[in-house]
Amino acid sequence: MTIPPVPSPVPSPPPHPRNDTGLEILLLTGMSGAGRSTAANALEDMNWYVVDNLPPLMIPPLVELVARAEGALPKVAVVADVRGRAMFSELDRVLSDYQDQGIGIRVLYLDAADEVLVRRFESVRRPHPLQGDGTLVDGITAEREALGSLRDRADIIIDTSDLNVHQLSNEVRSAFGQDGVSPLRLTVMSFGFKYGIPMDADHVVDVRFLPNPYWIPHLRGHTGQDVEVADYVLSQPGALTFIDRYLSTLDVVVEGYLGENRTFATIAIGCTGGKHRSVAITEQLAKRLADRVHARVNVRHRDLGRE
């Protein structure tokens, strides 16, 4: 009978160990099937430089090489696991060498109960890397023995037994994300329907219900970025009401995106040519959105400048 691991709460990240290289170095390891790929993807989304399945003896050259980049790659995560077989045994020694030098490498260890790991391997119909001619349980047992010392020295242990991929990503973001920096990037884009709907739009809004400044001679040559046009568009009946109500909708949408681990979304605001109404509404919407939701908001005017 196999004994499932004791669930461990995810603690706040420990203080960064001293690291004279100026780099933030993380070792991502743990049981096969516990979610290393998901965790690595979450780190990459937070601008970590992630190296997968690196032999332990290659960690020192990697750290030295990245240190020479002079801050271009300040956060490095190394994914190491038993796929390295005999070379994996060197990992403890490499970590100890760094510790003796006073250079800290944090260790994130992912774990899960044996029965959960068995179900996950069976669902993808792949053998365990240490299974050999034995059973899945044999492979899992051998891996637990091989990783025992690493689990003991881990700074953070996440038990993924009851986590889906979105929840695991959120745990990683919580532990290693920058405080106050949202993982969600929203692009608010103006466009002209005459040039086609943006293919990467998640939301498409039509503001052609507003009067077109194009038909006002002294506004025709200006754009929605100019005060005269913006004032005209926003003063029209329904313009500000539309923005207020759409912002309320986006509050719910953004909250859902964050809960589902979305990292980017595009809101496309369209008028006929993408020069007047959509530009003015996009500028106003993006300004108010940035003050309202927990996301990084960018503005893009796709068709501004077209004839």
Summary of the structure (lengths in Angstrom):
residues: 307
radius of gyration: 25.7
end to end distance: 73.4
largest distance: 83.0
contacts: 946
relative contact order: 0.14
helix: 44%
strand: 17%
